[in-house]
C-alpha cells in the first residue's frame, strides 16, 4: 500500500496551501522575534518578510540569512518538503562581491543576476 498523494490528486493544492501557510507563519514569527528583518516598502513603510509564491526577501545581513535557512531546514524536518538549492538563487544588491560569494557558499545556492528566469 502506497502512502501520500499522487501527482494530480485533487487534494494536493489544498495541502500545499495549508503547509505553505505554516511556513509563512514561521517566517512571520521569526521576523517578529528579530531573527531576520524584512524590507519596508510604500508610503506606509509596510514590512515584507517573504513572498509566498517564490522567494524570501530580507535585509542582506549574514545572520538574518542564516536564520532564514534554519527556518527552512526546520520546516523541512517536520513537513518532509525540501528546498531544492540547486534551483534556488540569491540576488544581492549593494554588497561587495566577496560577501556575496561567501553567502552563496554558506546558503548553498547560486548567485543570480537580473533579469532572472522565473519558472
Secondary structure by P-SEA (a helix, b strand, c coil): ccccccccccaaaaaaaaaaaaaaaaaaaaaaaccbbbbbbccccccccccccbbbbccccaaaaaaaaaaaaaaaaacccccccccbbbbbccccaaaaaaaaaaacbbbbccccccc
